[in-house]
Amino acid sequence: MRAIDLSSVTWRKSSYSNTDGGNCLEVADGLPSLVPVRDSKAPRRAALLFTASAWAAFVGAVKGDS
């Protein structure tokens, strides 16, 4: 598997994050087939990479869409 360079992506914090530094995650947009996700409290650690379809299914399940 080839390495994915995430050094130039823009991360956005989850809209469910709070200002108290709770359990937060960040998602990077702009990669057509992948969705990188990382822990906002440990941004230097490796990001998890999901296919766009897997991420959409996960978000749909969390929201109760399915």
PyMOL commands that set and color helices and strands:
alter all, ss='L'
color gray80, all
select helices_A, chain A and resi 52-63
alter helices_A, ss='H'
color red, helices_A
select strands_A, chain A and resi 11-13+25-28+34-39+48-51
alter strands_A, ss='S'
color yellow, strands_A
deselect
rebuild
show_as cartoon
